[in-house]
Each structure stands twice: as structure tokens, then as C-alpha cells.
Amino acid sequence: MEKLYSLQDASRLLGLPRRVIDSLIEAGFVEPTPGARNTRRLRFQDLVVLRAAQGLASAHVPAARIARTLARLREQLPDVPPGRLRVEAVGKSIVVRDDARRWHADSGQYLLAFEVTTEQGEVRFIGRRRPAEQEDWFERAVAQEEGEPEAAADSYRRAIEQDVTCSGAYANLGRLLHAAGRLDDAQAIYETALRVCTADATLLFNFAVLLEERGHLGEAERRYREALAADPSFADAHCNLGLLYERTGNAQAALRHLAAYRHLSRTR
């Protein structure tokens, strides 16, 4: 029988005041299950969604984007995992991991990371495990991007120094260098990332965009396909790959990926 949690349990497990739990429920992020004596109960998946909602709101993500992301996250959440579930930001995506799988919930540059463990049937939420100094550099870089891109690039480099497997820092740094016209430097960053850390869809997509601009169409196609293998719902990758196939004369493949892009764009 599925375990249900009271709102008091949710407040304790999430470390959130009851008024915050109530406001997130009122905003429609979860639908509690009716319990005895007009009480409301939450499922494990509801706790994960509420924790993600609070984290995204704290990162000043627009409410409409939070709603879309959490709707997809709710659909994708597995049953209570035997080990750990981790929800974290990687580049421009929210990535969900369990003991066996890894997938993207949606796009958007969010600052969010927590783990959930279900040991002995009890749920515990664990904060970021990234070292505090490295976390500061990554978050500082995100905040600097709009007005201080060069400073942001330096901060991403410091984040990488702290954790050479931080794929999000590589993805964001490569994108900044690409935008600045430093194509060789951007390519070197992506190639380093592919050697030292797990390649996520955003990293592969950014690399593909660079390769396409440099005229390496075959390699760009391969990276777009790898990005879609990592995240089949990555709409922009479907769009770019479809346009690339149009460019290279593969009309049937172009039609398939552009249709996928239109479908995904309507549903997000």
C-alpha cells in the first residue's frame, strides 16, 4: 500500500513552514489526497514536486515556467525508488536521476539540487552536496551572465576548478565563449567536458550548434542525435536537427524531427 504523508509530515521533511506548503498547494503544484476527518495527504511524488517548486521559486524562475516544468516532472517521477532520487540543475535543464536512470525534466537555467532517500521506508530530503565554494562560483556565474559575461566566464572556470565533472559549468561556459566569437576556445571546452564528465543533452546540443556554425555538419548531426538520445523531449534539438537534415537533403528525416519539434512546442 502506498504511504501517504500529512501536511505536518511534509513541513518537517521538506524543512518548509506550513504556510509555504499551503501556498504551493493552493497554487496547484500538487493535488493532495483526501484523508479521514477532512485531512489532506501527500504522496512521495507530491513531496518531490513541492520541494522542486520551492527551490525554483527561490531562484526567481517565472511562475508559468515552474508550472510547466513541474507538470512534466510529475509525469516522469518513478515510483518510490529503492535508493536515491536527485533533482539538480545541469546547464539549462532540470535533470532527474535515480539509481539506474538519468533524464531531463525541462529546459531553463535553474539553481536547484537536492536528494531524496527512502531508507527503511522513511523519506529524507538532503541539500546540495556540491562543496560550498564551488556552488558559490556556479551561482555567481549564472547571476553575472546578463550584465558581465566575461566575469561569468571566469566564474564558470572557477566552478570547474572546484569540480571537473560539473557539466553545467562546461555547457554554460562554452555557450558564453561561442557567443563572444571565441569558437576555438568554446570547442576546446566542449571537448574537455566530453572527456571528463557525463555528457548531458544541453552540453551536446551546445556543442552541435557550434559544430554546425563551423561547417562540420556530419559531426553536428551526430551530437544533435546524442543530445536527443539523452533527452528525447529536447524540442530545440529536434528543430535544429530537422533544419540540418533539410540543409543536407534528407527530407524524410527533416520532416520527422520538425514534426516532433512542433508537437513538443505545443505541449510545454
N, C-alpha and C positions, 0 to 999 in steps of 0.2 A: 504494500500500500504506500502511495506517495506521501512523504512527510510534508506537512504544512506548517507555516510559521506565523505566529501572531505579529501584529504591528510592533508590539513591545520587543519581541524577538528580533525583528528587522532593525529596530533602532539600536539595539545592543550589538548585533552582528556587524552592522554597517558603520557604527560609530557616528550616526546622524541623529540630530534631535527629532523628536516625534513630529514637530510641526513641518520639518523638511520632508519627512516621509509622507505626511498627509498632503503636502503641496504637490509632490511628484505624482501621487496617486490621482489627485484632482486634475492634474494636467493631462492625465490619460496615458501616462507611460506604462502603467500596468493595470490590470483588472483583478482586484482581489477576489478570492473565492468566498462566498457567504459561509459563515460558520454558525455554531449554536449561539442563541441569545443575541442575534444581530451582530455578531462579531465578524471581522474580516480576516481572512487568512491568505498568506502568500506562498507561492511555490518557489522552489530553488531558482528557477529561471527568472522569476519576478525579482528576487534579491539581486541577481547579477545585473538585470536591466536597471534597477533603481540605483545601484552603485555606479553604473556607467553614466546614467543620466546626471547624477550629481557631479561626477567628475567633469563631464563635458560642459555643464552649465558653469562650473567654476572656471573653466578655461575660456569662457565667453564665446562659446560656439553658438551661433544663432539657433533660436528655438526650433524653427522649421527644419533645420538640418539635423538637430538632435532627434527630432521625431522620426525623420526618415531613416536615420542610422539605426535607431533603436528598434524600429519596426522590423528591419532586416535582421538585426542581431537576435531579436526574439524568435524569429522563424528559424534561425540557424542553430540556436543553442541545443546541444545534445541533452539527453537525459543526464541525471546527476552522474558525473564521471567518477571512476574509481580512484583517481589520483587528484591531479590539479587542473584547474582551468585558468588561463591567463588572458587578460584583455589588455592590450597595450597599443600605443601609437608606434607605427613604423612608417617613416616618411609621411605620406599623405593619407595613410589608411589606418583604420582600426583593425587590428589583427587579433584573432581569437585562436588560442592554442589549447589543445588538451594533450593527453599523454601520447596520442598517436597521430593527430592531425594538426593542420595549421591553415587558417583561411582568413580572408579579408571580409569584414562586415560592411564597410562602405568607404568612400573616399572623404578626405578632409584632413587638414593638418591639426590634429588634436593632441593635447597633452594629457595622457591618461595611461595609467598602468597599475594593475592590481592583480593579485592571485586569489583563487578560491580553493580551499581544500575541504574535502568531505571525509576526514578521517573519523573512524568509529561512528559514522552516521551524523557527525556534527559538522556544521558549516562554519568556516572561519575565513574572513577576508584579511588579506595581508597586503600591506602597502608596497610601494616601489622597492625593488631590490637593487636598483641601479645605485652605485655609490653617489653620495650627496653631491660631491663636487662635479662629477660628470653630468648628473641630472641638471645642475645649475647651468652648465655650459650649453647643453642642448636647449633648454628652455630659453636661455638668454638669446641664443641664435634665432630661435623662432620669433621672439619679440623684436629682434633687430632687423629682420628681413625687409620689412616695408620701407623703412627710412634709412637704414645703414647696411646695405647689402655686403659691403666689404668687411665690416665688423662682424656681421653674421657669419660670413665665410670663415673668418678667423676663429669664431666661437665653435663652429662645427668641427674645425680641425682639433680644437682643444677637447671636444667631446670624444672624438675618435682616439685621441691620445689616451684618454681615460678608459675607453672600451673599444678595442679594434674590431669588435663584432657588431657595432651599432649600425645596422644597415640603414636606418632612418637618417643618420647624420651623413652617410655617404650619398644617399639619394638626394637629400636637400642641398648638400654642398655641390654635387655635380650639376644640379639644376641651376644654382646661382652662377657657377663658372660658365656654363653654357650660355645663360642669358647675358653675361658680360662679354661674350665673344671669345672666351678663352677655351676653345674647343679641344685643343691638345690636353690641357690640364683637366678638363671635365672628363675626357675619355680615360685618362690615367686614373682618376678617382674611381670611375665605374669598374675598370679592370681590376684595380686593387680590391674593391669590395667583393667582386665575384670570386677572388682567390681566398679571402679571409673570413667571409661571413655567409650566412644563408641568404640567398638572393630572394627578395620578396618581389611582388608584382610591380610595385611602384619603381623600385630600383631598375628592374628590367625594362619597364616602359620608358623611363627617362633615358636609359642608355640607347634604346631603339630609336627614340626621337633624334638623338644626337647622330647616330649612325646614318639615319635616313638623310638628315641635313648634309652630312658629309659625302653622300652619294654611295654609301656601302649598303645597297638595297637588299642584297641577299642576307647579310648579317642582321640588318634591321628587321627583316621579316622573321628571322629565327628568334630574335629577342622579343618581338611582339608575341610570337607564339608561346614562348616560355612564360611571358607575363600572364597570358590567358590560361596556361596550364596551372599556374599558381593561383589565379583568381579568374574563373570563367565569367564572372559578372562584372569585370572591369570594362565598363562601357567605352571609355576613351581608347582603350587598346583595340577593341573591335572596330571602332571608327577609323583609327589610323591604319590598321592592318587592311581594312576594306579599301581605303583610298590608295594604299600602296599596291594592292592587287590590281586595282583599276589602272594604275600607272604602269604596271608591268604586263598588262594584258590578260590577266586571269579573271575574266568577267564573272564566272560562276562563284569563285571564292569571294570576290569582292561583294557580290550580291548577298551572300550568306552572312558575312560579317557586318555589313551595313544594316541588314535587317535585324541582326542581333543588337546592334547599337541603338536602333530606333526603339526596339522593344524595351531594352533596359532603361533608356532615357525616359520613357513614359511611366515606368514603374518606380522610379526613385524620386 
